[in-house]
Amino acid sequence: AELPSGANLGMLREVPGAASRLVMQTQPSPTANAGVAFAQQPSVRLYDQFGNFCANNSSTVVSAARGLGSGILQGTTNVTAVAGLVTFANLSHNVATNITLTFSASGATGTNSSSIAISAAAADRLVFITQPGSSTYGSTLSAQPVLKTRDPFGNDSTVGLGASKLVSLAVSTGTGSLLGTTSLDIGTAAGN
């Protein structure tokens, strides 16, 4: 049977298909500090193969990972869509470097974030870059010690040092005393 010309078929409702493409809705903060959640967290939208927003999708799991750069992305990296939108809440990165984020989901084309510049956190420790070498009494150490200030995540950092910060070296085991310059200002005013 044929439909008569101009027949009314009622309301047709378009329903999006399966998620096939991820699109950035909100980019993460362009700058962040190591170990601190990004001030602006990323969000991703799901679209089907025809470009329809998948507002009916509350089951697709989207994974976030570090793309460019080094280190491992921190926080909850697997988030389930709610009405086609995936919103991350506590992503951070511990390595001071420039990174991007990649977002992926099974059966869908992924997407990438713009670049995020991660800065070191406040310096909270001294580390030997070069350990002091051995020596006989009255002679120069075979290797002169070299120290750096680092943050809790191992990044070189001068954040929070202040203009002047005196570091002194002393013998910790054995007898005798060090000869030569045993104190050095590592503060920011000293050019460090």
Secondary structure, 3 states (H helix, E strand, C coil): CCCCCCCCCCCCCCCCCCCCEEEEEECCCCEEECCCCCCCCCEEEEECCCCCECCCCCCCEEEEEECCCCCCEECCCEEECECCEEECCCCEECCCCEECEEEEECCEEEEECCCEEEECCCCCEEEEEECCCCCCCCCCCCCCCEEEEECCCCCECCCCCCCCCEEECCCCCCCCCCCCCCEEECCHHHCC
